[in-house]
Amino acid sequence: MRYLLYSFLIGTIFISCTSGDSISGDLVGVVESRTMLGDIAAEEYQESWLPVAQRKNLLNDLFEKIKNKQFEVFEFMPGELTKMKDADLEYVFHHVDTEFVENENGELYPMPIEENFDPSGVVYLKFKEELYYDDVNGKFDKKVKYVCPMETMYNEDGTIRGYRGLFWVKVD
C-alpha cells in the first residue's frame, strides 16, 4: 500500500512539473523570426550574440543530430516544405568540386577541391513558429516548429554578398 501511495505521489509531482511547459491559448498563425548567433570572423564580437562556447556547442549538437538523421530536413525554398534527399544533405556536409587550372603551357587540367561544412559560418538561425494568444490573460506563446541555419556568403574580394539558408529542420 505504501508503495502505491509513493508511486501516486511521484507520478502526480512529475505530471504537475511537466504541465507548466504547455502552450496556452488559441493558434493565431505561423510566424517567422530570426536570431543572430554571432560571427566569429567579425572584427568585434557583439555582446548581444551568443557567447562563443555556447554558440559552438549549440551548432555542433544541432548539426550532429542532423547528420545522424534525428530530425527531418527540408529544402530551403519558398513555399511548400519539400523533404531534402539524403544525397543533397550529404553534399552540404561534404563534397568534391573540380576546378580547371591552366598550366604554363596553356593547357587546362582538373584540380579537385574538397569542401567540408564548417558550422562556424552559420551566423543566424531563422525560425518558423506557431503563435498562440490566450485572450483570458492576454498572454502570447510561441512554439518553434522549424529552424533554418543561415550562413554567410562572400564575394571573391572577401566582402559579404549575403546569407544562404542551408535547409529547414523540423524540431517539433
C-alpha positions as CSV (number, residue, x, y, z in Angstrom):
1,M,0.0,0.0,0.0
2,R,2.8,2.4,0.9
3,Y,4.5,1.6,-2.4
4,L,1.3,2.6,-4.3
5,L,1.0,5.8,-2.3
6,Y,4.6,6.8,-3.1
7,S,4.1,5.9,-6.8
8,F,1.0,8.0,-6.9
9,L,2.7,11.0,-5.3
10,I,5.8,10.8,-7.6
11,G,3.5,10.5,-10.6
12,T,1.5,13.5,-9.5
13,I,4.6,15.6,-8.9
14,F,6.0,14.6,-12.3
15,I,2.8,15.5,-14.2
16,S,2.4,18.8,-12.3
17,C,6.1,19.8,-13.1
18,T,5.8,19.0,-16.8
19,S,2.4,20.6,-17.4
20,G,3.9,24.1,-16.9
21,D,5.5,23.8,-20.4
22,S,2.2,23.5,-22.2
23,I,1.2,26.1,-24.7
24,S,-2.0,28.1,-23.7
25,G,-4.3,30.0,-25.9
26,D,-5.5,29.6,-29.5
27,L,-3.3,29.3,-32.5
28,V,-3.5,32.6,-34.4
29,G,-0.9,31.9,-37.1
30,V,2.5,30.9,-38.2
31,V,5.3,33.5,-38.0
32,E,9.0,33.6,-39.0
33,S,11.6,35.1,-36.9
34,R,15.4,35.0,-36.6
35,T,18.1,35.3,-34.0
36,M,21.7,36.4,-34.5
37,L,24.1,33.8,-33.2
38,G,27.2,35.8,-33.9
39,D,30.0,35.8,-36.4
40,I,33.3,34.5,-35.1
41,A,35.1,36.1,-38.1
42,A,33.8,39.6,-37.1
43,E,36.3,42.2,-36.1
44,E,34.3,42.9,-32.9
45,Y,32.1,40.2,-31.3
46,Q,28.9,41.9,-30.1
47,E,27.5,41.4,-26.6
48,S,24.0,40.6,-27.9
49,W,25.4,37.5,-29.7
50,L,25.6,34.1,-28.0
51,P,28.8,33.5,-26.1
52,V,31.3,31.7,-28.4
53,A,31.4,28.5,-26.4
54,Q,27.6,28.2,-26.2
55,R,27.3,29.1,-29.9
56,K,29.8,26.4,-30.8
57,N,28.1,23.7,-28.6
58,L,24.7,24.6,-29.9
59,L,25.7,24.4,-33.6
60,N,27.8,21.3,-33.2
61,D,25.0,19.5,-31.4
62,L,22.4,20.6,-33.9
63,F,24.5,19.5,-36.9
64,E,25.4,16.2,-35.3
65,K,21.7,15.4,-34.8
66,I,21.0,16.4,-38.4
67,K,23.8,14.1,-39.7
68,N,22.5,11.3,-37.5
69,K,19.0,11.8,-39.1
70,Q,17.4,12.6,-35.7
71,F,15.5,15.4,-37.5
72,E,13.6,15.7,-40.7
73,V,15.3,18.0,-43.1
74,F,13.6,20.1,-45.9
75,E,14.9,22.1,-48.8
76,F,15.4,25.8,-48.2
77,M,12.9,27.0,-50.8
78,P,10.0,29.5,-50.5
79,G,6.5,27.9,-50.3
80,E,5.9,24.3,-49.5
81,L,8.5,22.3,-47.5
82,T,10.0,19.6,-49.6
83,K,11.9,16.8,-47.9
84,M,15.6,17.0,-48.7
85,K,17.2,14.0,-50.4
86,D,19.9,12.2,-48.4
87,A,22.4,12.8,-51.2
88,D,21.7,16.6,-51.2
89,L,22.1,16.7,-47.4
90,E,25.4,14.8,-47.6
91,Y,26.6,17.3,-50.3
92,V,26.0,20.2,-47.9
93,F,28.3,18.5,-45.3
94,H,31.0,17.2,-47.8
95,H,31.6,17.3,-51.5
96,V,34.4,17.5,-54.0
97,D,34.3,20.0,-56.8
98,T,36.6,20.2,-59.8
99,E,38.2,23.4,-60.9
100,F,40.2,23.7,-64.1
101,V,43.5,25.4,-63.8
102,E,45.8,26.5,-66.7
103,N,49.4,25.4,-66.5
104,E,52.4,27.3,-68.0
105,N,51.8,25.7,-71.5
106,G,48.2,27.0,-71.6
107,E,46.7,23.5,-71.0
108,L,43.8,23.1,-68.6
109,Y,44.0,20.3,-66.1
110,P,41.4,19.4,-63.4
111,M,42.1,20.1,-59.8
112,P,39.8,18.6,-57.2
113,I,38.7,20.8,-54.4
114,E,37.3,19.1,-51.3
115,E,34.9,21.1,-49.2
116,N,33.7,20.2,-45.7
117,F,31.0,22.1,-44.0
118,D,32.1,24.4,-41.2
119,P,29.4,25.3,-38.7
120,S,31.3,28.4,-37.7
121,G,30.0,30.0,-40.9
122,V,26.4,29.9,-39.5
123,V,25.7,33.4,-38.2
124,Y,22.0,33.3,-37.5
125,L,19.0,31.0,-37.3
126,K,15.6,31.5,-38.9
127,F,12.5,30.0,-37.2
128,K,9.1,29.0,-38.3
129,E,6.9,29.3,-35.2
130,E,3.3,28.8,-34.2
131,L,1.9,31.9,-32.4
132,Y,-0.7,31.4,-29.7
133,Y,-2.7,34.0,-28.0
134,D,-4.6,33.5,-24.7
135,D,-7.4,36.1,-24.6
136,V,-8.2,35.3,-20.9
137,N,-4.9,36.7,-19.7
138,G,-3.5,38.5,-22.8
139,K,-0.5,36.1,-23.0
140,F,1.4,35.2,-26.1
141,D,3.2,31.9,-26.6
142,K,5.3,30.7,-29.5
143,K,6.3,27.1,-30.4
144,V,9.3,26.6,-32.7
145,K,8.4,24.1,-35.4
146,Y,11.3,24.5,-37.9
147,V,14.8,26.0,-37.7
148,C,17.0,27.1,-40.6
149,P,20.7,27.7,-40.2
150,M,21.9,30.7,-42.3
151,E,25.5,31.0,-43.4
152,T,27.4,34.0,-44.7
153,M,28.2,34.1,-48.4
154,Y,31.2,36.1,-49.6
155,N,32.2,37.7,-52.8
156,E,35.6,36.9,-54.3
157,D,37.1,40.0,-52.8
158,G,36.0,38.9,-49.3
159,T,33.1,41.3,-48.8
160,I,29.8,39.8,-47.7
161,R,27.4,39.1,-50.5
162,G,24.5,37.9,-48.3
163,Y,23.2,34.9,-46.4
164,R,22.2,31.5,-47.6
165,G,19.7,29.2,-45.9
166,L,21.1,25.7,-45.7
167,F,17.8,23.8,-45.1
168,W,14.8,23.7,-42.8
169,V,14.9,21.3,-39.9
170,K,11.7,20.1,-38.2
171,V,12.4,20.3,-34.5
172,D,8.9,19.6,-33.2
